C-alpha cells in the first residue's frame, strides 16, 4: 500500500471514529469484560511497566491495565475526540493523536503494546508492527486481540464503510513478526475471542 493511500484511509478512520465516541463509550456486557480481562492478563504485566494502548478508542482497556499498577499508560488513536474522552476519564494517561505507524516513542521504551479491537482497521500493518517492535523492550509483548472474535470482524468488513481487513492466521502473523524479532508465543482464534501474543527477543 502506498503511503498516500494509507494516509487517506487513516483520515477517513479519524472522521468516522470521531462520530462514534458515544457508541464506544458504553458499559460492556459482563461476558465481554471477562474476555477483556483475559486479553490484558496475556501481557503478563508487572508493577511499574510502561504500557501502550493503540487505537485506545474511549479507553475500554485502560482501567484493566491500571489494575496492574503500571508506571505509565500511553494511549494513541487517530480520532482526537476519542482521546479527549480518555483524557477526561483517565487524566493520568498520556495521549498521542497519531497513527501507530507514526508514533515516535523512544526505541526499547515500552513493556507491552495492546492493539485491541482495531488491528483490522490499520492500513499499513507491516509498518505498524515494525514500529511496535522498535518501541518494545527485549522481553516485551505485543498483544493483538478482539473480544468478539474473527466472525465479528468479518461481519463488520462486509457491512461497514470503514476500512476493515480480516484478522491474520497464526502463520501470517509468524511470517510478519519473526523478521522483526517478535516470536508468537500464544494464538487463540475462538468464536468469541481472538488473541495473539508475541514476545520481543
N, C-alpha and C positions, 0 to 999 in steps of 0.2 A: 504494500500500500504506500502511495506517495505521501510525503509529509503534508502536502496541501489537502489531500483527501482526509487524512487523519485529523487535521486541524478543523476542517469543516464539520466532520462528524462530532468532534468534541464540542464545538459551538452549538450545534443542534441539540446535543445532550444537555448542555448548560441551560438552554431556553426551556426545554421540556421539563427537566427536573426542578427548575425554579418554580414551575407551575404546580408541582406535585408535593410541595413541602407538607401540607396538611394531610395528604393521603399517607405519607410515610411516617408522619409524627403521630402515630396512634398506638395504644397498647396492643401488644401482640398476644395471640392466644397462648394459653399455658403450654400446649404441646410444641409450639414454635419456640417459645422461650427455652424450653428444655433442650431443644436441638441447638439453639444459640449458645447455651452453656457448654454443650459438647464441643462446639466449634472453638470457643475460647480456650477450653481446657486442653485442646490438642496442641496448643503452642507451648505448653508446659512453662508458663510464665513464672518468674521468680520476683520476689520483692526487689524493688529498685530497678526493674527493667525499663528500657526505653521502647515504647510500642507505637507503631504507626498503623492507623486505620484508614485504608484507602477507599475512596468512594463512600465516605462515612455516612452520607445522607443526613438524616436527623439525629444520628448518633446512637442507633439501637445497640451497638456493641459496647459503647463506652462505659456504662455503669458496670457491666460484667468484667471488662478489662480492669477497671478501677478497683474491683474487689480483690485483685491480686497485689495491690499496693505497688504499682509501678512508680518509678521516679518521675517519668514524663510520658504523657499521652499526646501524640501528634495525630492530627486528622487532616486529610486533604480531600477535596472534592472540586469538580468543575462548576458546581452550582453555588453561587455565593449566598443565596437565600437559605440553602441547607446549612451552610457553615454558620450563618447568623443564628439559626436555631440552636446549633450546637453550642455556640458561644453563650447564648442566653441561658441554656440549661446546665452547661458544664464549663464555667468560666476559667477553670484551671487548665483546660485543654488548649494546646497551641494549634491554630488552624492555618491551612495553606490553601489559597484559592488557585488551584492549578491542576493540570492533568498529571497523573503519576509519571508519565514519560518525562515531564519537565521538572519534576520536584528535585530541588538541588540541595538536599541534605548532605552532610559530610559522609564520605565513604566510611564503611565499617562503623557506623554510629548507632545502629538500631538493632535491638534484640529480637523483635518479632514484627512481622508485617501481615496484616489481615486484608484480604480482598474478599469481602463477604457480600454475596448477592449482587455483584457488579462486574464480575470478570467478563461475562458475555458482552458487556457494553463498551469494553476497551477497544478502541480502533486498532491500535498498533500493539498487539500483545507481546511480540518478541522484544520490542523496545521497553515496554513496561516491566517485563520480567528481568531484563538486563539491568535496568535502573534499580529495581528492588534488590537484585543480587549484589549490586555495588554498595548499596546502603547497609546491607546486613553485616553484622559482625560474624566471625567464624563461630559456628555452632548455632547461629540464629536461625529462625524458622519463618518460612513463607507459608501462609495458610490461605488457600483459595477454597471458598465454600459457598453453598447456597442452602438455606434451611428449608426450602421447598423442593429441592431436587431438580434433576435434569428435565423431567417432563414439564415442569412448570416453566422452565426457561424456554423450552421448545414451543410451548403453547404461546408464550409471550412473543416469541420470534414470529410466529405465524399470524398473530392478531394485532401486533403493535406497529406503529410507525417508527418507533425507536430503532436504533442500530443495536441488534442483539445477535450474537452468534452462539451456537451450541457449545456446551462445556466439553473440554478435552477428555479423551480417554487417558488412562494411565500411561499408555505407550506414547501418546502425543505429548504429554507433559514431560516424560523422561527425555524424549528427543529434544524438546525445547530447553529444559532446565539443566541437564547434565553438562552441556558445554559451558554453562555459566557458573559451574561449581556448586550446583544445588542438587542434592540427592533426594528423590522421592522416597519418603520413609513411611507414608500412610496414604491410602487411597480408598475411599468408600463412595460407591455410586449406588445409592439405595433409593427406593421410591420417594422418600420424603427427606433425604439428606444427601448432599454432595459435599465431599470433603477431601481435599488433597493437602498434604503437609510435606514440605521439602526442607531439608536442613543444609545450611551453608557449610562447606568443608573448610 
